[in-house]
Every structure is written in structure tokens, then in C-alpha cells.
Amino acid sequence: MNRALVFELSSMSLLAMAGVLLVANQLPGWGLITSAGILALVSISLRAHKAKSQTVAATVQG
């Protein structure tokens, strides 16, 4: 499995879990949850863009 993907997934999970724990204890943890969401969106967007550009490059060469 791709190491970058594992790192991204573990980072998002840790941020989200820490945020949920804080919110469950009636402490401000929404910033951590929001950061995990933003990280997920950026990761998905960049991976989709990379996959699209590789498909276009393969089509042009072939």
C-alpha cells in the first residue's frame, strides 16, 4: 500500500478522533474535526487531479 496514503488516512483519523474526544468531554474540539475534513478534501482532490492528468497524458502519447 502507498505510504503517503497510509500517512494521510492515519493523520485524518487521529485528528478526527482527538476532536470527537474533546467534543464528547464538552471541550472545544471542532477545529480538529474541521482540520481532518479539510485534509480529507484536499487529499481526495489532489489524488483525483493526479489520476486525471495521468489518464490524459497516456491518451496523448498512445
N, C-alpha and C positions, 0 to 999 in steps of 0.2 A: 504494500500500500504506500501511497505517496506520503513522504514525511511532512510536507507542507500542509497537506490536508489533515493529517492527524493532529498537527500543532494547532491549526485553526479550529478544528472541532473541540479539542480539549480546552483551548482558551475560551471559546464561546460557552462551553459547558460550565467551566469554573466561574466565569463572570456571572452567568445566569443563576447558578446555584447559590453563590455568595449573596447576590441581590435578593433572591427569594428568601433566604435565611434571615437577612436583615429585615425585610418587609414583614415576614412572619413574626418577628420579635418587636414589631411596631417601631422600627428604626428606618431612617431614610436609606433605601437601597435601590430606588428606581433608576438612579444613574448607572449602576452596574448592569441592570437589566436592559436599559436602553443601549448601553455600550455593546453588550452582547448582540443585540438586534442589529445595530449598525454594522458591526463586524461581520455578521452573517450576510447581510445585504451586499456589502462590498465584496466579500469573498465570492458569493454566487455571481454577482455581476462581472467580476474580473474573469472568473472561470468560463462563463458563457461567452464573453468577448474573445477570450483566447481560443476557445473551441471554434467560434465562428470565423476568426481570422485564419486559423489553420485549414478549415474547410475551403475557404476562398482561395488560399494560396495553392492548395492541392488541385483545385479545379483549373486554375490558370496555368499551372505547369503541365497538367495532364492533357 
